[in-house]
Amino acid sequence: MDDQKVRVDEVEVTGEKLVSTVKHLIHEGNIRRIAIKNEEGKILMEIPLLIGVVGAALLPLWAAIGALAALMTKCTLILERVETKEEARTRTRARPGARRSKTARNAAR
């Protein structure tokens, strides 16, 4: 576990794209936690993701996210990703001008 780091990213999405974006992120497989934040900055829902939770176990989650999406026009997803140190180095080299995540900025200090 020493060779893994947690990276926190924020992604802004519209309410209509919320469910599809969350589904896509979960299928990526390296997401540990997703939080949904409204326009005022209040966290409305936190979703801890466990390895192996798929299919029917996620149906209530999709219903809850769909209900939130119907009420919101714009929201922010806070993503906690797990990546190995090698993936972090590769990502940083691949996009030298890109903005680094909070974790990467703290690690550089």
C-alpha positions in Angstrom: 0.0 0.0 0.0 3.1 2.3 0.3 3.3 2.6 -3.5 -0.2 4.2 -3.7 -1.2 7.8 -3.4 -4.6 9.5 -3.1 -5.4 12.3 -5.5 -8.3 14.7 -5.0 -9.9 16.3 -8.1 -13.0 18.4 -8.6 -15.1 18.2 -11.7 -18.0 20.5 -12.5 -21.0 18.9 -14.2 -24.6 19.9 -15.0 -27.5 18.1 -13.3 -28.4 16.3 -16.6 -24.9 14.8 -16.9 -24.5 13.8 -13.2 -25.6 10.2 -13.4 -23.7 9.4 -16.6 -20.5 11.1 -15.3 -20.7 9.2 -11.9 -21.2 5.9 -13.8 -18.3 6.5 -16.0 -16.0 7.4 -13.0 -17.0 4.3 -11.1 -16.2 2.1 -14.1 -12.7 3.6 -14.3 -12.1 1.6 -11.1 -9.6 3.9 -9.4 -12.1 6.1 -7.5 -12.2 5.6 -3.7 -14.8 8.2 -2.9 -17.2 10.6 -4.7 -18.8 13.6 -3.0 -21.5 15.7 -4.7 -21.4 19.4 -3.9 -24.1 22.0 -4.8 -23.4 25.5 -6.2 -23.2 27.0 -2.7 -20.4 24.5 -1.8 -22.5 22.3 0.5 -21.8 18.6 0.2 -25.1 16.9 -0.5 -24.0 13.3 -0.8 -20.8 11.3 -0.2 -20.3 7.9 -1.9 -17.6 5.6 -0.5 -16.8 3.1 -3.1 -15.7 -0.4 -2.2 -13.9 -2.8 -4.5 -16.3 -5.4 -5.9 -19.5 -3.4 -5.4 -21.2 -3.5 -8.8 -24.5 -4.2 -10.5 -27.7 -4.5 -8.4 -25.9 -3.3 -5.3 -25.6 0.2 -6.9 -29.3 0.5 -8.0 -30.4 2.5 -4.9 -27.3 4.8 -5.5 -28.4 5.5 -9.0 -31.9 6.4 -7.8 -30.5 8.8 -5.2 -28.1 10.4 -7.7 -30.9 10.7 -10.2 -33.1 12.5 -7.7 -30.4 15.0 -6.9 -29.7 15.5 -10.6 -33.4 16.4 -11.2 -33.1 19.2 -8.5 -29.8 20.7 -9.5 -28.6 22.7 -12.5 -24.9 22.6 -11.7 -22.8 20.7 -9.2 -19.3 19.8 -8.5 -18.0 16.2 -8.0 -15.1 15.8 -5.6 -13.2 12.7 -6.6 -10.7 10.8 -4.4 -8.6 8.6 -6.7 -6.1 6.0 -5.9 -3.0 5.8 -8.0 0.4 4.3 -7.7 3.5 6.5 -7.5 4.4 5.4 -11.0 1.0 6.5 -12.4 1.4 9.9 -10.7 4.8 10.4 -12.3 3.6 9.3 -15.7 0.5 11.7 -15.4 2.7 14.6 -14.4 5.2 14.0 -17.3 2.4 13.5 -19.8 0.8 16.9 -19.0 3.7 19.2 -18.0 1.6 22.4 -18.2 -1.5 20.9 -16.5 -2.6 22.0 -13.1 -1.6 19.6 -10.4 -4.0 18.1 -7.9 -4.0 19.2 -4.2 -2.1 16.0 -3.3 0.6 16.6 -5.9 1.0 20.2 -4.8 1.3 19.1 -1.1 3.8 16.4 -2.0 6.0 18.9 -3.8 6.4 21.0 -0.7 
